[in-house]
Amino acid sequence: MLQKASSLEIIKPFFENFLPSVFGMKPTPKTKKRKRLAEDALVLEWVNKLKHIDSLNRRNNGELSVNFRESFMNFYKRLESYFGI
């Protein structure tokens, strides 16, 4: 459902607050220093889900709302630079 949401009031807190907390990230990283992903089952589950969403986004099936896609890409790039995934 969230993937089809277009309201930034719903999408932004998910990408700016919830997911960073799952990965133990600070709201705004102070450094580009890479951290190691925790071997936590919840973290690994979210990594797999995010990779799946990225795959859907790259195939451009039109399943993602514009606002969700933009927020997702911003978070995914941040996650990649933060953890080097």
C-alpha beads as a LAMMPS data file, in Angstrom:
LAMMPS data file: protein, C-alpha beads

85 atoms
84 bonds

1 atom types
1 bond types

-500.0 500.0 xlo xhi
-500.0 500.0 ylo yhi
-500.0 500.0 zlo zhi

Masses

1 110.0

Atoms # bond

1 1 1 0.000 0.000 0.000
2 1 1 2.766 2.423 0.891
3 1 1 4.297 2.019 -2.569
4 1 1 1.157 3.471 -4.126
5 1 1 0.811 6.294 -1.604
6 1 1 1.334 9.741 -3.057
7 1 1 0.995 11.867 0.086
8 1 1 4.352 13.105 1.331
9 1 1 2.847 13.295 4.834
10 1 1 2.764 9.491 4.758
11 1 1 5.888 8.760 2.723
12 1 1 8.434 11.166 4.278
13 1 1 8.176 9.884 7.877
14 1 1 8.636 6.331 6.605
15 1 1 11.868 7.155 4.769
16 1 1 13.172 9.888 7.060
17 1 1 12.326 8.400 10.461
18 1 1 11.180 4.761 10.450
19 1 1 13.666 3.149 8.041
20 1 1 16.700 5.031 9.385
21 1 1 15.751 3.818 12.877
22 1 1 15.523 0.203 11.620
23 1 1 19.069 0.482 10.270
24 1 1 20.374 2.358 13.318
25 1 1 21.110 5.425 11.199
26 1 1 21.050 8.958 12.523
27 1 1 18.519 11.287 10.869
28 1 1 21.323 13.073 9.016
29 1 1 24.683 11.323 8.859
30 1 1 27.496 13.648 9.931
31 1 1 30.194 11.745 8.055
32 1 1 30.529 9.569 4.985
33 1 1 32.143 6.878 7.151
34 1 1 30.657 3.499 6.275
35 1 1 29.148 1.487 9.036
36 1 1 28.555 -2.237 9.161
37 1 1 25.007 -3.496 8.827
38 1 1 23.833 -5.307 11.906
39 1 1 23.216 -9.006 11.491
40 1 1 19.718 -8.384 12.797
41 1 1 16.896 -10.380 11.150
42 1 1 14.710 -7.266 10.870
43 1 1 17.498 -5.285 9.173
44 1 1 18.233 -8.098 6.729
45 1 1 14.534 -8.465 5.951
46 1 1 14.286 -4.730 5.186
47 1 1 17.412 -4.849 3.012
48 1 1 15.816 -7.598 0.948
49 1 1 12.534 -5.686 0.663
50 1 1 14.318 -2.485 -0.359
51 1 1 16.339 -4.340 -2.983
52 1 1 13.091 -5.794 -4.336
53 1 1 11.503 -2.325 -4.498
54 1 1 14.631 -1.041 -6.249
55 1 1 14.289 -3.843 -8.787
56 1 1 10.625 -2.909 -9.388
57 1 1 11.611 0.722 -9.757
58 1 1 14.280 -0.121 -12.339
59 1 1 11.795 -2.153 -14.372
60 1 1 9.482 0.879 -14.169
61 1 1 6.257 -1.104 -13.914
62 1 1 4.431 2.038 -12.835
63 1 1 3.582 0.429 -9.512
64 1 1 5.266 3.137 -7.470
65 1 1 3.792 6.595 -7.000
66 1 1 6.005 9.497 -8.039
67 1 1 6.399 10.720 -4.443
68 1 1 7.156 7.214 -3.170
69 1 1 9.703 6.635 -5.960
70 1 1 11.487 9.925 -5.231
71 1 1 11.574 9.342 -1.464
72 1 1 12.658 5.739 -1.969
73 1 1 15.527 6.675 -4.279
74 1 1 16.757 9.350 -1.854
75 1 1 16.722 6.896 1.052
76 1 1 18.226 4.034 -0.970
77 1 1 21.136 6.230 -2.107
78 1 1 21.664 7.294 1.494
79 1 1 21.598 3.681 2.655
80 1 1 24.103 2.700 -0.041
81 1 1 26.516 5.460 0.925
82 1 1 26.056 4.875 4.661
83 1 1 26.593 1.106 4.560
84 1 1 28.105 0.526 1.129
85 1 1 25.446 -1.942 0.059

Bonds

1 1 1 2
2 1 2 3
3 1 3 4
4 1 4 5
5 1 5 6
6 1 6 7
7 1 7 8
8 1 8 9
9 1 9 10
10 1 10 11
11 1 11 12
12 1 12 13
13 1 13 14
14 1 14 15
15 1 15 16
16 1 16 17
17 1 17 18
18 1 18 19
19 1 19 20
20 1 20 21
21 1 21 22
22 1 22 23
23 1 23 24
24 1 24 25
25 1 25 26
26 1 26 27
27 1 27 28
28 1 28 29
29 1 29 30
30 1 30 31
31 1 31 32
32 1 32 33
33 1 33 34
34 1 34 35
35 1 35 36
36 1 36 37
37 1 37 38
38 1 38 39
39 1 39 40
40 1 40 41
41 1 41 42
42 1 42 43
43 1 43 44
44 1 44 45
45 1 45 46
46 1 46 47
47 1 47 48
48 1 48 49
49 1 49 50
50 1 50 51
51 1 51 52
52 1 52 53
53 1 53 54
54 1 54 55
55 1 55 56
56 1 56 57
57 1 57 58
58 1 58 59
59 1 59 60
60 1 60 61
61 1 61 62
62 1 62 63
63 1 63 64
64 1 64 65
65 1 65 66
66 1 66 67
67 1 67 68
68 1 68 69
69 1 69 70
70 1 70 71
71 1 71 72
72 1 72 73
73 1 73 74
74 1 74 75
75 1 75 76
76 1 76 77
77 1 77 78
78 1 78 79
79 1 79 80
80 1 80 81
81 1 81 82
82 1 82 83
83 1 83 84
84 1 84 85
